[in-house]
């Protein structure tokens, strides 16, 4: 799929398009785990609930239409926490991908919901705490990358925006790394990818002796690790997490990744340098 120029305001396709799950490599994981390419219309709450039960075994959870929440009157996060019902807007790309993330990362999504609930009880609905702000960044835009201690140099290159080293020179390594999209807004915007599409990177360190476990049970393995890490919400305030990640630069996620592509500094921006006076 060819990217467009960055839109002034992003709009997802107005109609269902099953072909994107076959033509856009950003959707490869979803296409392997859900029969989305065979769907003739947006999956409804009943179908998504069936997938949730099949994928996770959480048979006491279900997706419901947004109107159920509107009639109930509770705050979104409180409603989910209290009822184990997840409201969705019908025929909506953003909410569809949100539902699929629940199917793939159920423990982490429950942990995020619990953290929102705790922060709401502490600060109320009108004050959006730093924890809730970071949770939203992860929830909407996160990409999870697992690295062993021996691959720490790659983490530094990514954090320092040394994109050619991290992406182009290490492109063969990325087939082994298997980064995972967590943010459902990433998926929504990938329906119409554009130069400028940027995610937030969440790095997880794994021991080399657990590599086989990661390779065979990738989503459940990462879901467990990420949920456990978020059990300590101060992890969200770690400034090394949630750094910018040009999404189309991830090797294998876009077809035009030659050297000239990575030399475009309007997209692959260098890191701004700290000075004694502040940020330059």
Secondary structure, DSSP 4 states (H G I P E B T S, - for coil): ---BPPPSS----SS--TTHHHH-GGGHHHHHHS-GGG-SS---HHHHHHHHHHHH--TT-EEEEHHHHHHH---HHHHHHHH-EEEE-TT-HHHHHHHHHHHH-HHHHHHHHHHHHHHHHHHTTT---HHHHHHHHHHHHEEEEEE-GGGHHHHHHHHTT-HIIIIITTTTTHHHH--EE--HHHHHHHTT-BTT-EEEEEEEE--GGGHHHHHHSHHHHHHHHHHHHHTSGGGGG-TTSSEEEEGGGSTTSSS--SHHHHT-TTTSPPPPPEETTEE-
